Amino acid sequence: MQIDDVDRRLLRFFQSQPGASAAELAALVGLPKATCWRRLERLEAAGVIAGVEAIIDWRALGFAVEVALRITLDKTERNAFDIFLAAAREVPEVTEIQTFLGRVDVRLNVLARNMAHYQEIYRSRILNLPHILDIEQLMLISDVKTDEALPV
């Protein structure tokens, strides 16, 4: 899909103010409301806009520990990768799963209320996931940049 400068401007405002109405976005971009609405629908239909989501601050809900786990899998068993991923999806505290090429196969993001809670999750859930060969734990100390807006 081809996007023009107006689409880019619309996407920049939409990213910064995803809760804005089409009328508000139209005013920001300098378009008639109907034109703005049609452009938003076209961008959504083309998959450029994948959705709008609420971002909840996990710290405000009492979670104080975030750990990234870099996992290398024992892939000698057939379907080990798929079996691991299916089991990891079932751990509620795992908020993100990413796969990689290279020495590390998977990265899991885990949230916990405190270190004791993390230790319980790690021992009872993470270490019981199938086909783990090696785990490296990286504890979050600070968020330096969390802006998810794309440079359009």
C-alpha positions as CSV (number, residue, x, y, z in Angstrom):
1,M,0.0,0.0,0.0
2,Q,1.2,3.5,-0.9
3,I,0.9,6.1,1.8
4,D,1.4,9.8,1.2
5,D,2.5,12.7,3.4
6,V,-1.1,13.2,4.6
7,D,-1.3,9.6,5.7
8,R,2.1,9.9,7.5
9,R,0.9,13.1,9.3
10,L,-2.3,11.3,10.3
11,L,-0.4,8.3,11.6
12,R,1.9,10.5,13.6
13,F,-1.1,12.2,15.3
14,F,-2.9,8.9,15.7
15,Q,0.1,7.3,17.5
16,S,0.5,10.2,19.8
17,Q,-3.3,10.5,20.6
18,P,-4.9,7.1,19.9
19,G,-8.0,8.0,21.8
20,A,-8.7,11.0,19.7
21,S,-11.9,11.0,17.6
22,A,-11.8,11.2,13.8
23,A,-13.0,14.8,14.1
24,E,-10.2,15.7,16.5
25,L,-7.6,14.0,14.2
26,A,-9.1,15.7,11.2
27,A,-8.6,19.1,12.9
28,L,-5.0,18.2,13.8
29,V,-4.2,17.0,10.3
30,G,-6.2,19.7,8.5
31,L,-8.6,17.4,6.7
32,P,-12.4,17.3,6.5
33,K,-13.8,14.8,9.0
34,A,-15.2,12.4,6.4
35,T,-11.8,12.3,4.5
36,C,-10.0,11.6,7.7
37,W,-12.4,8.8,8.6
38,R,-12.0,7.3,5.1
39,R,-8.2,7.4,5.4
40,L,-8.2,5.8,8.8
41,E,-10.5,3.0,7.5
42,R,-8.2,2.5,4.4
43,L,-5.1,2.3,6.7
44,E,-6.9,-0.2,8.9
45,A,-8.1,-2.3,6.0
46,A,-4.6,-2.4,4.6
47,G,-3.2,-3.6,8.0
48,V,-1.1,-0.4,8.5
49,I,-3.2,0.3,11.6
50,A,-3.3,-3.1,13.4
51,G,-5.5,-1.9,16.3
52,V,-5.7,0.4,19.3
53,E,-4.9,-0.9,22.7
54,A,-4.9,0.3,26.3
55,I,-1.4,0.4,27.8
56,I,-1.6,-0.4,31.5
57,D,1.2,0.5,33.8
58,W,2.0,-2.8,35.5
59,R,3.7,-0.9,38.4
60,A,0.4,0.8,39.3
61,L,-1.1,-2.6,39.7
62,G,1.5,-3.7,42.3
63,F,4.0,-5.4,40.0
64,A,7.6,-4.3,40.9
65,V,9.8,-6.9,39.2
66,E,10.3,-7.4,35.5
67,V,12.8,-10.0,34.2
68,A,13.7,-10.9,30.7
69,L,14.7,-14.6,30.3
70,R,16.9,-15.5,27.4
71,I,16.3,-19.2,26.7
72,T,18.3,-21.7,24.6
73,L,16.3,-24.8,23.8
74,D,17.3,-28.4,23.5
75,K,16.1,-28.9,19.9
76,T,17.2,-32.5,19.7
77,E,13.6,-33.6,20.1
78,R,11.2,-33.1,17.3
79,N,8.8,-30.2,17.8
80,A,10.7,-29.1,20.9
81,F,10.3,-25.5,19.9
82,D,6.5,-25.7,19.4
83,I,6.0,-27.7,22.6
84,F,8.0,-25.1,24.6
85,L,6.1,-22.1,23.1
86,A,2.7,-23.7,23.8
87,A,3.7,-24.3,27.4
88,A,5.2,-20.8,27.8
89,R,1.9,-19.2,26.6
90,E,0.2,-20.9,29.5
91,V,2.2,-19.0,32.2
92,P,0.1,-15.9,33.1
93,E,3.1,-13.9,34.3
94,V,4.8,-14.2,30.9
95,T,3.7,-11.0,29.2
96,E,5.8,-11.3,26.1
97,I,7.4,-14.1,24.0
98,Q,9.9,-13.5,21.2
99,T,11.8,-15.9,19.1
100,F,15.3,-15.4,17.6
101,L,17.8,-16.8,15.3
102,G,21.2,-17.4,17.0
103,R,22.4,-18.8,20.3
104,V,19.3,-17.6,22.1
105,D,16.1,-19.1,20.8
106,V,13.4,-17.4,22.9
107,R,13.0,-14.4,25.1
108,L,10.3,-14.4,27.7
109,N,9.3,-11.3,29.6
110,V,8.0,-12.1,33.2
111,L,6.3,-9.8,35.7
112,A,6.1,-10.4,39.4
113,R,4.9,-8.5,42.5
114,N,8.3,-8.8,44.3
115,M,11.4,-11.0,44.3
116,A,9.7,-13.7,46.4
117,H,6.9,-13.9,43.9
118,Y,9.4,-14.0,41.0
119,Q,11.3,-16.8,42.7
120,E,8.1,-18.8,43.0
121,I,7.2,-18.2,39.3
122,Y,10.7,-19.1,38.3
123,R,10.9,-22.3,40.3
124,S,7.4,-23.6,39.8
125,R,6.6,-22.5,36.3
126,I,9.6,-21.4,34.3
127,L,11.9,-24.3,35.3
128,N,9.1,-26.7,34.5
129,L,8.8,-25.6,30.9
130,P,9.9,-28.3,28.5
131,H,13.2,-28.6,26.5
132,I,15.2,-25.8,28.2
133,L,18.9,-26.2,27.7
134,D,20.0,-22.8,29.2
135,I,18.5,-19.7,30.8
136,E,19.9,-16.3,31.3
137,Q,18.0,-13.9,33.5
138,L,18.1,-10.1,33.0
139,M,16.4,-8.0,35.6
140,L,15.0,-4.7,34.5
141,I,16.6,-1.8,36.4
142,S,15.1,1.2,34.5
143,D,13.2,2.0,31.4
144,V,15.3,4.4,29.4
145,K,13.0,4.7,26.3
146,T,9.5,3.1,26.1
147,D,8.1,5.1,23.1
148,E,6.5,2.6,20.8
149,A,5.6,5.2,18.1
150,L,7.1,4.6,14.7
151,P,9.0,7.3,12.9
152,V,6.5,7.9,10.1
